[in-house]
Amino acid sequence: MAWDADDAIADLHTQIATEPLALVALFIPARADFAALVARASEVFGAIDVVACTTAGEIGAGGYEDGVIIATGFPAAHFASTSILIEELDDGNTQSVLDRIAVDTAVLRDANSTKRQAFGFLVIDGLSLREDTLTAAIAPALRNIPLFGGSAGDGTEFARTLVALNGRVCENAAVLSVVLTDHQTRVFSIDHLVPTDTQMVVTEADPDRRVVKEINAEPAAREYARLVGKDPEQLDQFTFASHPVVVRIGSTHHVRAIQRINEVGELVFFSAIDEGMVLTLAEPQHMANHLETSLAELAQDGAPSDIMGCDCLLRRLEAEQTQQTRQLSKVLRKHKVVGFSTYGEQIGPLHVNHTMTGVAIYPACTTDRDVAD
């Protein structure tokens, strides 16, 4: 649904609220009147929890979309949920949040003993710089409930990102939804990057701002440009999308994506960064082919009825640069993926980049999740 359509929220309600709902998620273009739309959603959907965030692009019926509101409704016949607004992410008071998660989840489970599958869905202010610490705290509190999510976006502006719960609009905040269901579900994470032998060491950084000042004891942007064979004056978002860097955590690699170059030539990252960190250049595989293979694996024992995905903005930029947007949209349509383009993704206790995280929901007895845009 186009964000500027007459009463777009009421139209979306007509499409997805054909039966009682347990939860509604709205992914709203950054240029829309976010506050007005979520306020209207609270009126239209009534007592149902409505979670919302701004996006860096949307994924809907046409695959990659731009300028549409994506609405996802979870029917109460098969789903139950509780949502928690987490404000003031930098105040350091996480224990009260963790206590509430534990209590609310226990109450939810006690009231829904037949819904034995579960997942946690987190949306967070993508400019808060608190995704790493919040995700690392929340995941253990959920115990055996798998967590995924995405960081709210602002197109390619990086100016203001918003989240909301039941009409309350916040910056520097997050919303966690714990969902129980009698559907089979599978939380997943996908990336198409292969580490190379080219490594670099962060020799000076400002971790609080996610800024790298020096790499290999050289100015960061200049050294990065040398390693990827580019002119330092021509580095841009497409360069960062095409030449990502990863960090080894345990036996696997996770992307530490570069957001931009600041005014003094330092590299600003989307995720946590620190001095002494060893970064490895990665090479992308063919993204459309890789996505098709990965999503097909989710259907090995039967195709999901729907997939909700949080897809990094850098994947969309890479698709544009490599002219794969149409191919990727075709794959997303085929596998019934809906969601939004993010400033970062969450999977378990980790905040990552250049990744798609999500949940595959498999058919239950009769009614499946409804999706509209």
C-alpha positions as CSV (number, residue, x, y, z in Angstrom):
1,M,0.0,0.0,0.0
2,A,1.4,3.4,-1.0
3,W,2.2,5.4,2.1
4,D,0.4,8.5,0.8
5,A,-2.8,6.7,-0.2
6,D,-6.0,8.0,1.3
7,D,-6.3,6.3,4.7
8,A,-3.8,3.6,3.8
9,I,-4.0,2.1,7.3
10,A,-7.7,1.5,7.0
11,D,-7.2,-0.2,3.6
12,L,-4.5,-2.4,5.1
13,H,-6.8,-3.3,8.0
14,T,-9.4,-4.4,5.5
15,Q,-6.9,-6.7,3.8
16,I,-5.3,-8.4,6.8
17,A,-7.8,-8.3,9.6
18,T,-10.2,-10.8,8.0
19,E,-10.1,-12.6,11.4
20,P,-8.9,-11.7,14.9
21,L,-5.2,-10.9,15.0
22,A,-2.6,-11.3,17.8
23,L,0.0,-8.9,16.4
24,V,0.5,-6.5,13.6
25,A,3.9,-5.3,12.2
26,L,4.2,-2.2,10.1
27,F,7.3,-1.3,8.0
28,I,6.9,2.3,6.9
29,P,9.0,4.3,4.4
30,A,11.1,6.9,6.1
31,R,9.6,9.8,4.1
32,A,6.1,9.0,5.3
33,D,4.4,10.8,8.2
34,F,5.4,8.0,10.6
35,A,3.7,9.4,13.7
36,A,0.4,10.0,11.9
37,L,0.4,6.5,10.4
38,V,1.1,4.7,13.7
39,A,-1.4,6.8,15.5
40,R,-4.0,5.8,12.9
41,A,-3.0,2.2,13.2
42,S,-3.6,2.2,16.9
43,E,-7.1,3.6,16.3
44,V,-7.9,1.1,13.5
45,F,-6.5,-2.1,15.0
46,G,-7.7,-1.3,18.5
47,A,-6.3,-3.5,21.4
48,I,-4.0,-5.5,19.1
49,D,-0.3,-4.8,19.6
50,V,1.0,-2.8,16.6
51,V,4.8,-2.7,16.2
52,A,6.3,-0.3,13.6
53,C,9.5,1.1,12.3
54,T,10.9,3.2,9.5
55,T,12.8,1.5,6.7
56,A,15.6,1.8,4.3
57,G,13.3,0.1,1.7
58,E,10.5,-2.5,1.8
59,I,10.0,-6.1,0.7
60,G,6.5,-6.8,-0.4
61,A,4.4,-8.6,-3.1
62,G,6.7,-7.3,-5.8
63,G,9.9,-8.2,-4.1
64,Y,12.0,-5.1,-3.5
65,E,9.6,-2.2,-3.1
66,D,10.0,1.6,-2.5
67,G,7.5,3.9,-0.9
68,V,5.0,1.3,0.3
69,I,3.7,0.3,3.7
70,I,4.2,-3.4,4.5
71,A,1.7,-4.8,7.0
72,T,2.0,-8.2,8.5
73,G,-0.8,-9.7,10.6
74,F,-0.6,-12.8,12.8
75,P,-4.0,-14.5,13.3
76,A,-4.9,-15.1,16.9
77,A,-6.1,-18.6,16.1
78,H,-2.6,-19.7,15.6
79,F,-0.4,-17.0,17.2
80,A,0.0,-15.3,20.6
81,S,2.4,-12.5,21.4
82,T,3.6,-10.0,23.9
83,S,5.5,-6.8,22.9
84,I,7.8,-4.7,25.1
85,L,8.9,-1.1,24.3
86,I,12.5,-0.6,25.5
87,E,13.3,3.1,25.8
88,E,16.4,5.1,26.6
89,L,18.9,2.5,25.3
90,D,21.9,4.3,26.6
91,D,20.8,4.6,30.3
92,G,22.4,1.3,31.2
93,N,19.4,0.0,33.1
94,T,18.9,-3.3,31.3
95,Q,18.1,-5.5,34.3
96,S,14.5,-4.2,34.6
97,V,14.0,-4.9,30.9
98,L,15.4,-8.5,31.3
99,D,13.1,-9.0,34.3
100,R,10.1,-7.9,32.3
101,I,11.0,-10.1,29.4
102,A,11.2,-13.1,31.7
103,V,7.9,-12.4,33.4
104,D,5.9,-11.5,30.3
105,T,7.2,-14.5,28.4
106,A,6.3,-16.8,31.3
107,V,2.8,-15.4,31.5
108,L,2.4,-15.8,27.7
109,R,3.5,-19.4,27.8
110,D,1.2,-20.2,30.7
111,A,-1.8,-18.8,28.8
112,N,-0.9,-20.6,25.5
113,S,0.2,-24.1,26.3
114,T,-0.8,-25.5,22.9
115,K,1.4,-23.0,21.0
116,R,4.8,-24.6,21.5
117,Q,6.9,-23.0,18.7
118,A,8.3,-19.5,19.5
119,F,10.5,-16.7,18.2
120,G,11.5,-13.3,19.3
121,F,11.4,-10.3,16.8
122,L,13.3,-7.2,17.6
123,V,13.1,-3.8,15.9
124,I,15.6,-1.1,17.1
125,D,16.5,2.4,16.3
126,G,19.2,2.0,13.6
127,L,21.1,5.1,14.6
128,S,21.1,4.3,18.3
129,L,24.6,2.7,18.3
130,R,23.2,0.3,20.9
131,E,22.2,-2.7,18.8
132,D,25.2,-4.8,19.8
133,T,24.8,-4.4,23.5
134,L,21.0,-4.7,23.5
135,T,20.9,-7.9,21.4
136,A,23.7,-9.5,23.5
137,A,21.6,-8.8,26.6
138,I,18.2,-9.9,25.3
139,A,19.1,-13.2,23.6
140,P,20.2,-15.0,26.8
141,A,17.1,-13.7,28.6
142,L,14.9,-15.4,26.0
143,R,16.6,-18.7,26.9
144,N,15.5,-21.2,24.2
145,I,13.5,-18.8,22.1
146,P,15.4,-17.9,18.9
147,L,15.8,-14.1,18.2
148,F,16.0,-12.2,15.0
149,G,15.4,-8.6,13.9
150,G,16.4,-5.5,12.1
151,S,17.5,-2.0,12.7
152,A,15.1,0.7,11.6
153,G,16.3,2.7,8.5
154,D,16.0,6.1,6.9
155,G,16.5,5.3,3.2
156,T,20.1,6.3,2.5
157,E,19.9,9.5,4.6
158,F,21.1,8.2,8.0
159,A,19.4,11.2,9.7
160,R,16.5,9.8,11.8
161,T,15.2,6.3,12.5
162,L,12.1,5.6,14.5
163,V,10.3,2.7,16.2
164,A,6.8,2.6,17.7
165,L,4.6,0.4,19.8
166,N,0.8,1.1,19.9
167,G,1.2,4.6,18.6
168,R,4.1,5.6,20.9
169,V,6.9,6.9,18.7
170,C,10.5,6.7,20.0
171,E,14.1,7.3,19.0
172,N,16.9,5.6,20.9
173,A,14.5,2.7,21.6
174,A,13.5,-0.8,20.5
175,V,10.5,-3.1,20.5
176,L,10.8,-6.8,21.3
177,S,7.9,-9.1,20.3
178,V,7.8,-12.6,21.7
179,V,5.6,-14.8,19.5
180,L,4.2,-18.2,20.2
181,T,2.5,-20.3,17.6
182,D,1.2,-23.8,16.6
183,H,2.9,-23.4,13.2
184,Q,6.3,-24.8,12.6
185,T,8.9,-22.0,12.4
186,R,12.6,-21.6,11.6
187,V,14.7,-18.5,12.4
188,F,17.5,-18.1,9.9
189,S,20.4,-15.9,8.8
190,I,21.8,-15.7,5.2
191,D,24.8,-14.0,3.8
192,H,26.5,-14.5,0.4
193,L,30.1,-13.4,1.4
194,V,33.3,-15.5,1.3
195,P,36.4,-14.3,3.3
196,T,39.5,-13.7,1.2
197,D,43.2,-13.9,2.4
198,T,43.4,-10.1,2.6
199,Q,43.4,-8.9,6.2
200,M,43.8,-5.6,8.0
201,V,44.1,-4.5,11.7
202,V,42.2,-1.7,13.3
203,T,45.0,0.3,14.9
204,E,43.0,3.3,16.1
205,A,39.3,3.6,16.8
206,D,36.5,5.3,18.7
207,P,34.3,2.3,19.7
208,D,31.6,4.5,21.2
209,R,30.9,6.1,17.9
210,R,31.8,3.0,15.8
211,V,34.5,5.0,14.1
212,V,37.8,3.6,12.7
213,K,40.5,6.2,12.5
214,E,43.5,4.0,11.4
215,I,43.9,0.7,9.7
216,N,47.4,-0.9,9.6
217,A,48.7,2.4,11.2
218,E,47.5,4.4,8.1
219,P,44.5,6.7,7.7
220,A,41.5,4.3,7.6
221,A,39.8,5.4,4.4
222,R,43.0,5.7,2.5
223,E,44.3,2.2,3.6
224,Y,40.9,0.6,2.9
225,A,40.9,2.1,-0.6
226,R,44.4,0.8,-1.2
227,L,43.4,-2.7,-0.2
228,V,40.3,-2.8,-2.4
229,G,42.1,-1.1,-5.3
230,K,40.0,2.1,-5.3
231,D,40.7,5.8,-5.4
232,P,40.2,7.2,-1.8
233,E,38.3,10.1,-3.3
234,Q,35.8,7.8,-4.9
235,L,34.8,5.6,-2.0
236,D,31.0,5.5,-1.6
237,Q,28.2,3.3,-0.4
238,F,28.4,1.1,-3.5
239,T,32.1,0.5,-2.8
240,F,31.4,-0.6,0.8
241,A,28.6,-2.9,-0.4
242,S,30.8,-4.5,-3.0
243,H,33.9,-4.8,-0.8
244,P,32.7,-5.7,2.7
245,V,34.9,-6.7,5.6
246,V,34.2,-9.5,8.1
247,V,35.4,-10.4,11.5
248,R,35.9,-14.0,12.8
249,I,33.7,-14.9,15.8
250,G,34.3,-18.5,16.9
251,S,34.3,-20.6,13.7
252,T,32.3,-18.3,11.6
253,H,32.7,-14.8,10.0
254,H,30.3,-11.9,10.5
255,V,30.2,-8.7,8.5
256,R,31.3,-5.4,10.1
257,A,29.9,-3.2,7.4
258,I,31.1,0.4,6.6
259,Q,28.3,3.0,6.6
260,R,30.2,6.0,5.3
261,I,33.3,8.2,5.5
262,N,33.0,11.1,7.8
263,E,34.2,14.6,7.3
264,V,37.8,13.9,8.4
265,G,38.3,10.7,6.4
266,E,37.5,8.2,9.1
267,L,35.4,5.1,8.5
268,V,32.0,4.9,10.3
269,F,30.7,1.4,10.8
270,F,27.2,-0.1,11.2
271,S,28.3,-2.4,14.0
272,A,30.7,-2.6,17.0
273,I,34.3,-2.0,16.2
274,D,37.4,-1.8,18.4
275,E,41.2,-1.4,18.3
276,G,43.1,-4.6,17.6
277,M,40.2,-6.1,15.7
278,V,41.3,-8.1,12.6
279,L,39.1,-7.4,9.6
280,T,39.1,-9.6,6.5
281,L,38.0,-8.5,3.1
282,A,35.2,-10.7,1.7
283,E,34.1,-11.4,-1.8
284,P,30.4,-11.7,-2.7
285,Q,28.9,-14.7,-4.4
286,H,26.2,-14.2,-7.0
287,M,23.6,-12.8,-4.6
288,A,20.4,-13.9,-6.5
289,N,21.6,-17.4,-7.0
290,H,22.8,-17.7,-3.4
291,L,19.5,-16.4,-2.1
292,E,17.5,-18.9,-4.2
293,T,19.6,-21.7,-2.9
294,S,19.4,-20.6,0.7
295,L,15.6,-20.1,0.6
296,A,15.1,-23.4,-1.2
297,E,16.9,-25.1,1.7
298,L,14.2,-23.7,4.0
299,A,11.7,-25.6,1.9
300,Q,13.4,-29.0,1.8
301,D,10.8,-30.6,4.1
302,G,7.9,-28.5,2.8
303,A,7.6,-24.9,1.6
304,P,7.0,-22.1,4.2
305,S,3.6,-20.4,3.9
306,D,5.4,-17.1,4.5
307,I,8.8,-15.7,5.4
308,M,9.4,-12.4,7.2
309,G,12.8,-11.0,6.5
310,C,15.1,-8.2,7.7
311,D,17.4,-7.5,4.7
312,C,20.5,-5.2,5.0
313,L,20.4,-2.0,3.0
314,L,23.9,-2.9,1.6
315,R,22.4,-6.0,-0.1
316,R,19.9,-3.8,-1.9
317,L,22.7,-1.4,-2.9
318,E,24.8,-4.3,-4.1
319,A,21.9,-5.6,-6.1
320,E,21.5,-2.2,-7.8
321,Q,25.2,-2.0,-8.6
322,T,25.4,-5.5,-10.0
323,Q,22.0,-5.2,-11.8
324,Q,20.5,-8.0,-9.8
325,T,17.5,-6.2,-8.4
326,R,15.0,-7.8,-10.7
327,Q,16.4,-11.2,-10.2
328,L,16.4,-10.8,-6.4
329,S,12.8,-9.5,-6.5
330,K,11.8,-12.6,-8.4
331,V,13.4,-14.8,-5.8
332,L,11.7,-12.9,-2.9
333,R,8.3,-13.1,-4.6
334,K,8.7,-16.8,-5.3
335,H,9.5,-17.6,-1.6
336,K,6.8,-15.2,-0.2
337,V,9.3,-13.0,1.6
338,V,8.0,-9.8,3.2
339,G,9.8,-7.3,5.4
340,F,12.1,-4.4,5.2
341,S,15.6,-3.2,4.3
342,T,17.6,-2.4,7.5
343,Y,20.6,-0.6,8.9
344,G,21.7,-3.9,10.5
345,E,20.3,-7.2,11.5
346,Q,20.0,-9.2,14.7
347,I,20.4,-13.0,15.0
348,G,20.7,-14.6,18.4
349,P,23.0,-12.5,20.5
350,L,24.7,-10.8,17.5
351,H,24.2,-7.6,15.6
352,V,25.4,-8.2,12.0
353,N,25.3,-6.5,8.6
354,H,25.1,-7.4,4.9
355,T,22.8,-10.2,5.9
356,M,19.2,-11.3,5.7
357,T,17.7,-12.6,9.0
358,G,14.2,-13.8,9.4
359,V,11.6,-16.4,10.3
360,A,10.1,-19.0,8.0
361,I,6.6,-19.9,9.0
362,Y,5.2,-23.2,7.8
363,P,1.6,-24.1,7.1
364,A,-0.6,-25.1,10.0
365,C,-4.0,-26.8,9.8
366,T,-6.0,-24.1,8.0
367,T,-5.3,-20.4,8.4
368,D,-1.9,-18.9,7.6
369,R,-0.4,-15.6,8.2
370,D,-1.8,-12.7,6.1
371,V,0.4,-10.2,4.4
372,A,-0.5,-7.0,2.6
373,D,1.3,-4.0,1.1
